[in-house]
Amino acid sequence: MIRIDAHHHVWTLARADYGWLTPERGPIYRDFGLSDLMPHLAAAEIDGTILVQAAPTEAETAFMLDVAKGSDLVRGVVGWIDFDADDAATRIDAIAGRELLVGLRPMVQDIADDDWLLRPELAAPLEAMAQYGLVFDALVLPRHLPRLVQVVDRHPDLQFVLDHFGKPNLATGDIAAWKDDIASLAARANVVCKLSGLATEAAPNWQVADLREAVDHALECFGPQRMLWGSDWPVVNLAGGYAQWFAAAESLLADLSSEARAAIFGGNAARVYLSSRGRRTSRK
């Protein structure tokens, strides 16, 4: 079975649209390209990747699609469009046919309005995504999870991927409300959970044990057929790096069957992100 890193980025600082990426980010405040990632993929025996947006611009989506087109590694791209634009659905019409585009991701965690997901105007672009077979990657914080449940219920034909487990507050261990919301979200069949981004939510010098409660809970709720692993590289360099996170994920999943582990480390990503391309049709 193919092994897929279902969540990584590339960026070029000179593009100047990564507002969150400042010199204070230290080790990740530089250019990162696929050539920097390839040694990590080789060490982890990863066959392909899903490249995910890191800037809220359509220009970055075009940049990522160009990067992906020039590589055999990138199997799909999760891009961005301006969901607040009056013609958001038309913008999806325009981009949906681009080779390798598999999903879209608004950066909800950075939007000031906590109720942004509940805007009625969001219905049309989300319906367009569903008709094109595009996946909605949900980059949210724990406080957004109850809103996300409502959106998922409104769009049962749209596939949702919860990025980074919804960013539980592992550093403090205050995850009781998060656990309740994850159970509620997992009750919706059109949601899967991405095992990614946990290292940067944990306390500095985290250990595998610091992540286990959250991972075990998400596994219990979603099951191994609705979980997919991603590195969140190069952001993971802020919290130990690719190899440490990959080893931690292997340890956390060690008690699962080989079939379940294979699904999480690639099979599920292929099903969720890549099989939708073959179903894609023009929107009426």
PyMOL commands that set and color helices and strands:
alter all, ss='L'
color gray80, all
select helices_A, chain A and resi 13-15+23-28+34-44+58-69+88-95+108-110+116-118+120-132+142-154+163-166+176-186+209-222+224-226+235-239+242-252+258-279
alter helices_A, ss='H'
color red, helices_A
select strands_A, chain A and resi 4-8+48-52+74-79+101-104+135-138+160-162+191-195+227-229
alter strands_A, ss='S'
color yellow, strands_A
deselect
rebuild
show_as cartoon
